[in-house]
Amino acid sequence: MNDAQITGLLHQINDGHFVARALHVVAELGVADFVGADGAPVAHVAERVGAKPDLLARVVRLLASRGIFRLEGGLATGRIYHTPASERLATAHPTSFRPFVRNTATIRSWRLPEHMTHMVRTGQPAVGEGTMWSQLEASAEDGRLFDAAMTAKSHTQIAGLLNAYDFSGLGRVVDVGGGAGHLLRAILAANPAVHGILFDRPDVVAAAATLGADERLEFVGGSFFDDVPAGDATLLMEVLHDWSDEECVRILKTIRRRAEPRNRLLVVEADVGEGDGPNWGKLLDVIMMTLFAGRQRTRSEFEALFAASGYRLTEAIPTDDGSRVFVGMPV
Ligand SMILES: C[S@@+](CC[C@H](N)C(=O)[O-])C[C@H]1O[C@@H](n2cnc3c(N)ncnc32)[C@H](O)[C@@H]1O
């Protein structure tokens, strides 16, 4: 790399929060909803979302330089087209990512990275007073936006998990910290003999139950620090990364208390991988560190956590979306 390229790299990272903010702006305004399959004039989209055409076009131009939208024919007089990435920002897209971006864009989320220096120095997480979960419980609007964000980030993850793991022979699957029930509903849809229990905080489970009844799906509210119903498989997707090692052991021991010898534990987490290449796992690891003093864990780190909680790690199955399923059996 020459000096100019190095300066360019440093700018891209140092000022990358403006790229993130540009994404937040289009998600908040709903720009993708007004572009359509044949594209749309900037002026038309700007009018529909209540923005100034030339200013909106400059934000779109920045995103287009990263593959999100395409802008043709000038700024305010131009036309916006979709790319595969911008299509996923449309509200009606079956795997819409818009709720995840909108959740990150809230002041509640957006301010948290400011705490990273303090975190690195002291080990104290950003969530501060009370936990993030009690903050979400205090505002139904924030709580449901967070749940929708979790559903939105899970579409590709769920597809990867269903490809990688065979749930068909299981009688009862418990999804612990399962949020709106997106994962469990997908497992039940793909496996007609499976019954499911969605377990999460009471307000989350109550909201999930309003999304549709299914005679094979039961909703149980509670805390995984107190008691968790048993199942042939107990799933924890992106739950343990929110917690310190000590807290993870408490959660796993709660699950272990009711587990029978054949009841497996399935922990699904993004993989930090090996080597220096960028990936979502490495980024998510620092997000979890900053927010919760949590972390993404490697196979050997899960081996230690499982062993301290009465489980033996038997497999770490990679999925095609960059996650891993860490399988544990009671010992
Ligand atoms: C990061 S989200 C993951 C949601 C979902 N498993 C997914 O991956 O899309 C963590 C979940 O843990 C739940 N949670 C937090 N504290 C909990 C507790 N004490 N007992 C049960 N669930 C809890 C939250 O409500 C949230 O739904």
The ligand as a MOL file (V3000), in Angstrom:
LIG
                    3D

  0  0  0     0  0            999 V3000
M  V30 BEGIN CTAB
M  V30 COUNTS 27 29 0 0 0
M  V30 BEGIN ATOM
M  V30 1 C -29.4730 -10.9890 21.3590 0
M  V30 2 S -31.1170 -11.4930 21.6390 0 CHG=1
M  V30 3 C -31.1940 -12.9820 20.6850 0
M  V30 4 C -32.5780 -13.2990 20.1950 0
M  V30 5 C -32.6580 -14.5560 19.2980 0
M  V30 6 N -32.1810 -15.7430 19.9700 0
M  V30 7 C -31.9130 -14.3410 18.0080 0
M  V30 8 O -30.7500 -14.7350 17.8910 0
M  V30 9 O -32.4880 -13.7380 17.0980 0 CHG=-1
M  V30 10 C -31.0600 -12.0950 23.3110 0
M  V30 11 C -32.4000 -12.5580 23.8630 0
M  V30 12 O -32.1850 -12.9420 25.2360 0
M  V30 13 C -33.3450 -12.5640 25.9660 0
M  V30 14 N -33.0360 -12.4710 27.4170 0
M  V30 15 C -32.2690 -11.5610 28.0520 0
M  V30 16 N -32.2440 -11.8050 29.3650 0
M  V30 17 C -33.0110 -12.8990 29.5720 0
M  V30 18 C -33.3620 -13.6580 30.7380 0
M  V30 19 N -32.8990 -13.3150 31.9410 0
M  V30 20 N -34.1560 -14.7490 30.5960 0
M  V30 21 C -34.6270 -15.1040 29.3470 0
M  V30 22 N -34.3110 -14.4280 28.1970 0
M  V30 23 C -33.5270 -13.3370 28.3210 0
M  V30 24 C -33.6970 -11.2120 25.3680 0
M  V30 25 O -35.0190 -10.8290 25.6630 0
M  V30 26 C -33.4590 -11.4790 23.8760 0
M  V30 27 O -34.6210 -11.9400 23.2430 0
M  V30 END ATOM
M  V30 BEGIN BOND
M  V30 1 1 1 2
M  V30 2 1 2 3
M  V30 3 1 2 10
M  V30 4 1 3 4
M  V30 5 1 4 5
M  V30 6 1 5 6
M  V30 7 1 5 7
M  V30 8 2 7 8
M  V30 9 1 7 9
M  V30 10 1 10 11
M  V30 11 1 11 12
M  V30 12 1 11 26
M  V30 13 1 12 13
M  V30 14 1 13 14
M  V30 15 1 13 24
M  V30 16 1 14 15
M  V30 17 1 14 23
M  V30 18 2 15 16
M  V30 19 1 16 17
M  V30 20 1 17 18
M  V30 21 2 17 23
M  V30 22 1 18 19
M  V30 23 2 18 20
M  V30 24 1 20 21
M  V30 25 2 21 22
M  V30 26 1 22 23
M  V30 27 1 24 25
M  V30 28 1 24 26
M  V30 29 1 26 27
M  V30 END BOND
M  V30 END CTAB
M  END
